[in-house]
């Protein structure tokens, strides 16, 4: 079980003689503390903040991230609070240094930290309001509720972006750490993997929209993000105008045109067909071809040839088929391989993703 951490501002820690090497705590300046807390805080952490005019708004962001531990507002004189009972119900305690000694306040913080560490954290699902979201969701309040749930669950989401037309699509993962603004709601994204993406996007993205995907329970949701700005390792975007159901649950990579991935498919009562793969993921492949005899929902024997002449044998099911223009057919195929072959496919995807990132970074340099 994880030990509860005390998050405390530097000036209060110095006044109370609380040191990081003697307490399980994070001591920072206020601005850095709020940012790191929203990014890395755990549900049962203890937060110690100075009294400030907008602490109610900060409290809302803290609770919105699923951090439910006690919040101590430290003051250096008697402060008139009109809604103190309501705040107490939200786990907020006011401590006045004029009424309580340093030893007493420090002991109380330690007591709370020990108590929170002993609590068995129940599944967050029980604290999240159950709601069935419409697909696609276009109502602003529905979309806000979806992203509140994403923040509470700390769900990792996938973003994809083509930084330039002649470059392959780059896939990254991240978290949404904040939702702000009522008139024009905005989302703040952080904890990117790979970390280099923010810098690459700032220098090469030039405001390109991002495609986002996130899995909640059994549903994978998709949305498009219009970026406002990219600074200090974070990306801020407007709240999406719609959220739709996304069938594909894995991030995809585009094979190197000089080292293609080829798939062989055996249709019923026909000769084996071969295709260059447009994109590939752990769960499926995408094709663009003029061949139209693969039927939706049908299953076919297949061989997938990875670079280095690695051959993966299995089955594909046609999940999607559409013809955007004459003699051009897009297929979405779900794949099923032996676990050993599945591991080799996963290794190729990660290696290719690293290669895409390296080539973009080299181009930037």
C-alpha positions as CSV (number, residue, x, y, z in Angstrom):
1,X,0.0,0.0,0.0
2,X,1.3,3.4,-1.0
3,X,2.2,5.8,1.8
4,X,0.3,9.1,1.9
5,X,2.5,12.2,1.0
6,X,2.3,15.6,2.5
7,X,2.3,18.5,-0.1
8,X,3.3,21.7,1.6
9,X,4.5,25.1,0.5
10,X,8.0,26.1,1.2
11,X,7.2,29.0,3.5
12,X,4.9,27.0,5.7
13,X,7.3,24.1,5.8
14,X,10.1,26.4,7.1
15,X,7.8,28.0,9.6
16,X,6.7,24.6,11.0
17,X,10.2,23.1,10.7
18,X,9.0,20.3,8.3
19,X,11.9,18.9,6.2
20,X,11.7,16.6,3.2
21,X,14.4,14.3,4.7
22,X,12.4,13.8,7.9
23,X,8.8,13.7,6.6
24,X,7.2,11.9,3.6
25,X,6.5,15.3,2.0
26,X,6.9,17.4,-1.1
27,X,8.1,21.0,-0.3
28,X,7.8,23.5,-3.1
29,X,6.9,27.0,-4.0
30,X,3.1,27.5,-4.3
31,X,2.9,27.6,-8.1
32,X,5.1,24.6,-8.6
33,X,3.4,22.7,-5.8
34,X,-0.1,23.1,-7.4
35,X,1.2,22.0,-10.8
36,X,3.0,19.0,-9.5
37,X,0.1,18.0,-7.2
38,X,-2.4,18.1,-10.0
39,X,0.0,16.0,-12.2
40,X,1.3,13.5,-9.7
41,X,-0.8,13.6,-6.5
42,X,-2.5,10.5,-5.1
43,X,-6.1,10.2,-3.8
44,X,-5.1,10.1,-0.1
45,X,-2.3,12.7,0.0
46,X,-2.4,15.5,2.5
47,X,-2.2,19.1,1.2
48,X,-1.1,22.1,3.3
49,X,-1.7,25.5,1.6
50,X,-1.7,29.1,2.7
51,X,-5.0,31.0,2.8
52,X,-5.6,32.8,-0.5
53,X,-8.5,34.4,-2.3
54,X,-8.9,31.7,-4.9
55,X,-8.4,28.7,-2.8
56,X,-11.9,27.5,-3.6
57,X,-11.1,27.3,-7.3
58,X,-7.8,25.5,-6.5
59,X,-9.8,23.0,-4.3
60,X,-12.1,22.3,-7.1
61,X,-9.2,21.4,-9.4
62,X,-7.7,19.2,-6.7
63,X,-11.0,17.3,-6.2
64,X,-11.5,17.2,-9.9
65,X,-8.2,15.2,-10.2
66,X,-9.6,12.6,-7.7
67,X,-7.4,13.7,-4.8
68,X,-9.7,13.3,-1.9
69,X,-7.3,13.6,1.1
70,X,-7.5,16.4,3.7
71,X,-6.6,20.0,2.8
72,X,-5.2,22.2,5.6
73,X,-5.4,25.9,5.1
74,X,-2.7,27.5,7.2
75,X,-3.3,31.1,8.4
76,X,-1.3,33.5,10.5
77,X,-4.3,35.3,11.9
78,X,-8.0,34.8,12.5
79,X,-9.8,34.6,9.1
80,X,-13.5,35.0,8.6
81,X,-14.9,32.1,6.4
82,X,-18.6,32.2,5.7
83,X,-19.0,28.7,4.4
84,X,-16.6,26.9,6.9
85,X,-19.1,24.0,7.5
86,X,-19.5,23.3,3.8
87,X,-15.7,23.4,3.4
88,X,-15.3,21.0,6.4
89,X,-17.6,18.6,4.6
90,X,-15.2,18.7,1.7
91,X,-12.2,17.8,3.9
92,X,-10.9,21.3,4.5
93,X,-9.4,22.3,7.9
94,X,-8.4,25.8,8.8
95,X,-5.5,26.1,11.3
96,X,-4.5,29.5,12.7
97,X,-0.9,29.9,14.0
98,X,-2.2,32.4,16.5
99,X,-4.4,29.8,18.2
100,X,-2.4,26.6,17.7
101,X,1.3,26.1,18.5
102,X,3.8,25.0,15.9
103,X,4.2,21.6,17.6
104,X,0.4,21.0,17.6
105,X,0.0,21.9,14.0
106,X,2.9,19.7,13.0
107,X,1.6,16.8,15.1
108,X,-1.9,17.2,13.5
109,X,-0.4,17.1,10.0
110,X,1.6,14.0,10.9
111,X,-1.5,12.4,12.4
112,X,-3.5,13.0,9.2
113,X,-0.6,11.6,7.1
114,X,-0.5,8.4,9.2
115,X,-4.3,8.0,9.1
116,X,-4.5,8.4,5.4
117,X,-1.8,5.8,4.8
118,X,-3.8,3.3,6.8
119,X,-7.0,3.7,4.8
120,X,-7.7,1.1,2.2
121,X,-8.4,2.9,-0.9
122,X,-11.6,1.6,-2.5
123,X,-12.0,1.5,-6.3
124,X,-12.4,4.9,-7.7
125,X,-15.3,3.6,-9.7
126,X,-17.5,3.9,-6.6
127,X,-16.9,7.6,-6.3
128,X,-17.5,8.5,-9.9
129,X,-21.1,9.3,-10.8
130,X,-22.4,6.6,-13.1
131,X,-23.6,7.9,-16.4
132,X,-24.3,6.4,-19.8
133,X,-22.8,8.7,-22.4
134,X,-24.5,9.2,-25.7
135,X,-22.4,8.2,-28.8
136,X,-21.5,10.5,-30.4
137,X,-21.6,13.1,-27.6
138,X,-22.1,16.7,-28.8
139,X,-23.6,18.4,-25.8
140,X,-21.0,20.5,-24.0
141,X,-22.1,19.3,-20.5
142,X,-21.9,15.6,-21.6
143,X,-18.4,16.2,-23.0
144,X,-17.3,18.0,-19.8
145,X,-18.5,15.0,-17.8
146,X,-16.6,12.6,-20.0
147,X,-13.4,14.5,-19.4
148,X,-14.0,14.9,-15.7
149,X,-14.2,11.1,-15.6
150,X,-11.0,10.8,-17.6
151,X,-9.2,13.1,-15.1
152,X,-10.6,11.2,-12.0
153,X,-9.5,7.9,-13.5
154,X,-6.2,9.3,-14.6
155,X,-6.7,7.5,-17.9
156,X,-3.8,7.6,-20.3
157,X,-4.9,8.8,-23.7
158,X,-3.4,8.4,-27.1
159,X,-2.8,11.4,-29.4
160,X,-1.7,11.2,-33.0
161,X,-0.3,13.9,-35.2
162,X,1.2,14.2,-38.6
163,X,3.7,17.1,-38.1
164,X,4.3,17.4,-41.8
165,X,2.7,15.9,-44.9
166,X,5.9,14.1,-45.9
167,X,6.3,12.6,-42.4
168,X,4.7,9.5,-40.9
169,X,2.1,9.9,-38.2
170,X,3.5,10.1,-34.6
171,X,1.6,8.5,-31.7
172,X,2.1,9.6,-28.1
173,X,0.4,9.1,-24.8
174,X,-0.4,11.7,-22.2
175,X,-2.9,12.7,-19.4
176,X,-5.3,15.5,-19.2
177,X,-4.5,17.2,-15.9
178,X,-6.9,20.2,-15.9
179,X,-10.1,21.5,-17.3
180,X,-10.7,25.3,-17.0
181,X,-13.0,28.0,-18.3
182,X,-16.7,28.2,-18.6
183,X,-17.3,30.2,-21.8
184,X,-14.5,28.5,-23.8
185,X,-13.6,25.3,-21.8
186,X,-10.0,24.3,-22.2
187,X,-8.0,21.1,-21.5
188,X,-4.4,21.0,-20.3
189,X,-2.4,17.9,-21.3
190,X,0.8,16.8,-19.6
191,X,2.9,13.7,-18.8
192,X,3.7,13.0,-22.4
193,X,5.5,9.9,-23.6
194,X,7.8,10.5,-25.4
195,X,8.6,13.7,-23.7
196,X,10.1,15.2,-26.8
197,X,6.7,15.5,-28.5
198,X,5.9,18.9,-27.0
199,X,9.1,20.4,-28.3
200,X,8.6,18.8,-31.7
201,X,5.0,20.0,-31.9
202,X,6.0,23.5,-30.9
203,X,8.6,23.8,-33.6
204,X,7.0,21.7,-36.4
205,X,3.3,21.3,-35.6
206,X,2.2,24.9,-36.5
207,X,-1.2,24.5,-34.9
208,X,-2.0,21.1,-36.4
209,X,-5.0,19.5,-34.8
210,X,-4.5,16.3,-32.8
211,X,-6.6,13.2,-32.9
212,X,-7.2,11.8,-29.4
213,X,-8.4,8.4,-28.2
214,X,-9.0,7.1,-24.7
215,X,-10.5,3.9,-23.2
216,X,-13.0,4.1,-20.4
217,X,-14.2,0.7,-19.2
218,X,-15.0,-1.1,-22.4
219,X,-15.5,1.9,-24.6
220,X,-12.8,3.6,-26.7
221,X,-13.7,7.2,-27.4
222,X,-12.3,9.4,-30.1
223,X,-12.1,13.2,-30.5
224,X,-10.3,16.0,-32.3
225,X,-8.3,18.7,-30.4
226,X,-7.7,22.2,-31.6
227,X,-4.5,23.4,-29.9
228,X,-4.4,26.8,-28.3
229,X,-0.8,26.9,-27.2
230,X,2.1,24.7,-26.3
231,X,4.5,25.8,-23.6
232,X,6.4,24.6,-20.5
233,X,6.0,20.9,-21.4
234,X,2.2,21.2,-21.6
235,X,-0.3,21.5,-24.5
236,X,-3.6,23.4,-24.0
237,X,-6.5,22.7,-26.3
238,X,-10.2,23.7,-26.6
239,X,-12.7,21.2,-25.3
240,X,-13.7,19.0,-28.2
241,X,-17.0,19.8,-29.9
242,X,-17.9,16.1,-30.1
243,X,-16.8,12.7,-28.8
244,X,-17.4,9.6,-30.9
245,X,-17.0,5.8,-30.4
246,X,-13.7,4.6,-31.7
247,X,-13.4,0.9,-32.6
248,X,-9.6,0.7,-32.8
249,X,-8.0,0.4,-29.3
250,X,-4.3,0.3,-30.1
251,X,-2.0,3.0,-31.5
252,X,-0.9,2.4,-35.0
253,X,2.3,3.1,-36.9
254,X,3.0,3.6,-40.6
255,X,5.6,1.3,-42.0
256,X,8.7,2.7,-43.7
257,X,8.0,2.9,-47.4
258,X,11.6,1.7,-48.0
259,X,11.0,-1.3,-45.7
260,X,7.3,-2.1,-46.0
261,X,5.1,-4.5,-44.1
262,X,3.2,-6.9,-46.5
263,X,0.1,-8.9,-45.8
264,X,-1.0,-12.0,-47.7
265,X,-4.7,-12.9,-47.5
266,X,-6.4,-16.0,-48.9
267,X,-10.0,-15.1,-50.0
268,X,-12.6,-17.8,-50.5
269,X,-12.4,-19.5,-53.9
270,X,-9.7,-17.2,-55.1
271,X,-5.9,-16.9,-55.3
272,X,-3.8,-15.4,-52.5
273,X,-3.7,-11.6,-52.6
274,X,-0.8,-9.5,-51.3
275,X,-1.0,-5.8,-50.1
276,X,1.3,-3.2,-48.7
277,X,0.1,-2.3,-45.3
278,X,-0.9,1.3,-44.8
279,X,-0.7,1.2,-41.0
280,X,-0.4,-1.5,-38.3
281,X,-1.2,-1.9,-34.6
282,X,-1.3,-4.7,-32.1
283,X,-5.0,-5.2,-32.9
284,X,-5.2,-4.7,-36.6
285,X,-4.0,-3.4,-39.9
286,X,-5.2,-0.8,-42.4
287,X,-5.2,-1.3,-46.2
288,X,-5.8,1.0,-49.2
289,X,-6.3,-1.0,-52.4
290,X,-8.4,-1.4,-55.5
291,X,-9.2,-5.0,-54.7
292,X,-12.8,-5.2,-53.6
293,X,-13.5,-8.9,-52.9
294,X,-12.9,-9.0,-49.2
295,X,-16.3,-9.0,-47.4
296,X,-17.1,-7.2,-44.2
297,X,-17.2,-9.5,-41.1
298,X,-15.6,-12.4,-43.0
299,X,-12.5,-14.2,-41.6
300,X,-9.6,-15.1,-43.8
301,X,-6.2,-16.9,-43.3
302,X,-3.3,-14.5,-43.4
303,X,0.5,-14.1,-43.3
304,X,2.0,-10.8,-42.2
305,X,5.6,-10.2,-43.4
306,X,7.5,-7.8,-41.2
307,X,10.9,-6.3,-42.1
308,X,13.7,-8.8,-41.8
309,X,11.5,-11.5,-43.4
310,X,9.6,-12.2,-40.1
311,X,6.5,-14.1,-41.0
312,X,3.4,-14.1,-38.7
313,X,0.7,-16.6,-39.5
314,X,-2.9,-16.1,-38.3
315,X,-6.4,-14.8,-39.2
316,X,-7.9,-11.5,-40.1
317,X,-11.5,-10.3,-39.8
318,X,-12.8,-7.5,-42.0
319,X,-14.1,-4.9,-39.5
320,X,-14.5,-2.0,-41.9
321,X,-14.8,-1.5,-45.6
322,X,-15.5,1.7,-47.5
323,X,-14.9,3.2,-50.9
324,X,-14.2,6.9,-50.7
325,X,-13.8,7.1,-54.5
326,X,-14.0,4.7,-57.4
327,X,-11.5,1.9,-57.3
328,X,-10.1,3.0,-53.9
329,X,-11.1,0.8,-51.0
330,X,-10.2,1.3,-47.4
331,X,-10.1,-1.8,-45.2
332,X,-9.8,-2.1,-41.5
333,X,-8.8,-5.6,-40.5
334,X,-8.6,-7.1,-37.0
335,X,-5.7,-9.6,-36.6
336,X,-5.3,-12.7,-34.5
337,X,-1.9,-14.3,-34.1
338,X,-0.2,-16.9,-31.9
339,X,1.0,-15.1,-28.6
340,X,4.6,-15.5,-29.7
341,X,3.9,-13.8,-33.1
342,X,1.9,-11.2,-31.2
343,X,5.0,-10.4,-29.2
344,X,7.0,-10.0,-32.4
345,X,4.4,-7.7,-33.8
346,X,4.4,-5.6,-30.6
347,X,8.2,-5.4,-30.8
348,X,8.1,-4.2,-34.4
349,X,5.5,-1.5,-33.5
350,X,7.6,-0.1,-30.7
351,X,10.8,-0.2,-32.7
352,X,9.1,1.6,-35.6
353,X,7.6,4.2,-33.3
354,X,11.1,4.9,-32.0
355,X,12.4,5.1,-35.6
356,X,9.7,7.6,-36.5
357,X,10.6,9.8,-33.5
358,X,14.3,9.6,-34.3
359,X,13.8,10.6,-37.9
360,X,11.6,13.6,-36.9
361,X,14.2,14.7,-34.3
362,X,17.0,14.4,-36.8
363,X,15.0,16.4,-39.4
364,X,14.4,19.1,-36.7
365,X,18.1,19.3,-36.0
